[in-house]
Amino acid sequence: MNAGDPSAMRHGLEPLAGGVRCALTIRAQPGARRSGFAGFWNGFVKVAVSAPPEDGRANDALREEVARIAGVRASAVVLVSGATSREKRFEIDAPEATVRARIEALPTPDDKGANPA
């Protein structure tokens, strides 16, 4: 899959270095009741963390959650943009295909408690 392929950015995931590494753009939800995968938002993976968005605590927690979702060590995940934004881009030292498979295998959060808009 190459970067020109429309499916290359599915779930905010983009291959880097020929697919050996990847970049993942997420939608952050700091200050949540629970940390973890929170579904999808406008095609991006939504990640919730209980840490507040103060002194980089939410970014650190997000890095750990992204690592858990990707199945890698936290040291293999680097925040490269969006430090003060809800949209954040992380680079992951893992093959794009592996991370994509893990994202696609994530269970969809239960919608029963969802508040209709």
C-alpha positions as a printed Julia matrix, in Angstrom:
117×3 Matrix{Float64}:
   0.0    0.0    0.0
   1.38   3.39  -0.88
   0.58   6.86   0.42
  -1.29   7.68  -2.81
  -3.75   4.86  -2.16
  -7.05   6.27  -0.75
  -7.2    3.43   1.8
  -3.71   4.3    3.07
  -5.12   6.76   5.61
  -7.93   4.52   6.85
  -8.35   5.02  10.6
  -5.76   7.82  10.47
  -3.02   5.29   9.83
  -0.29   6.12   7.33
   2.63   3.9    6.33
   6.14   5.31   6.72
   9.49   3.96   5.52
   7.84   1.51   3.13
   5.42   0.25   5.79
   8.1   -0.66   8.33
   6.95   2.21  10.55
   3.69   4.1   10.61
   2.01   7.28  11.76
  -1.33   7.24  13.53
  -3.52  10.31  13.9
  -5.96  10.0   16.78
  -8.75  11.99  18.39
  -7.93  12.46  22.09
 -10.46  12.51  24.9
  -8.61  13.62  28.07
 -10.25  13.59  31.49
 -12.44  10.59  30.65
 -13.82   8.2   33.27
 -11.89   5.31  31.75
  -8.83   5.02  29.57
  -8.7    3.06  26.33
 -10.1    2.78  22.83
 -13.29   4.85  22.59
 -14.4    4.09  19.05
 -13.91   6.15  15.92
 -14.4    9.86  15.32
 -14.49  11.15  11.73
 -12.52   8.08  10.66
  -9.82   8.5   13.31
  -9.21   6.2   16.26
 -10.58   7.9   19.37
  -8.54   7.31  22.52
  -9.8    8.24  25.98
  -7.55   8.77  29.0
  -8.44   9.64  32.56
  -5.44  11.95  32.89
  -6.22  15.67  32.74
  -4.76  17.82  29.93
  -2.27  19.48  32.3
   1.53  19.42  32.27
   1.6   16.82  29.49
  -0.04  14.15  31.64
  -2.76  13.4   29.08
  -0.17  13.18  26.27
   1.89  10.68  28.3
  -1.21   8.6   29.01
  -2.25   8.78  25.34
   1.18   7.56  24.26
   0.8    4.56  26.56
  -2.72   3.81  25.26
  -1.59   4.12  21.63
   1.24   1.71  22.42
  -1.23  -0.74  23.98
  -3.56  -0.48  20.97
  -0.62  -0.97  18.56
   0.86  -3.83  20.61
   4.24  -2.18  21.14
   6.25  -0.76  24.04
   5.51   2.85  24.97
   9.09   3.71  24.0
   8.2    2.74  20.39
   5.57   5.52  20.23
   6.44   9.21  19.78
   4.06  12.18  19.73
   5.11  14.19  16.66
   2.34  16.79  16.44
  -0.75  18.05  18.21
   0.62  18.38  21.75
  -2.07  20.96  22.61
  -4.76  19.73  20.22
  -7.34  16.96  20.42
  -6.03  15.66  17.1
  -2.62  14.13  17.71
  -0.18  12.36  15.42
   2.02   9.59  16.77
   4.81   7.74  14.98
   5.0    4.06  15.84
   7.97   1.75  15.36
   5.88  -1.12  14.06
   4.79  -2.28  10.62
   1.75  -0.45   9.31
   0.03  -3.73   8.42
   0.39  -5.03  12.0
  -1.01  -1.85  13.55
  -3.86  -1.79  11.01
  -4.8   -5.37  11.86
  -4.84  -4.56  15.58
  -7.02  -1.48  15.02
  -9.45  -3.4   12.84
  -9.7   -6.11  15.53
 -10.64  -3.61  18.26
 -14.08  -4.17  19.74
 -16.55  -1.39  19.01
 -17.49   0.35  22.26
 -21.06  -0.34  23.38
 -23.48   2.38  22.27
 -26.08   1.66  24.98
 -24.91   4.53  27.18
 -24.47   6.92  24.29
 -26.29  10.2   24.5
 -28.15  10.82  21.21
 -27.17  14.14  19.67
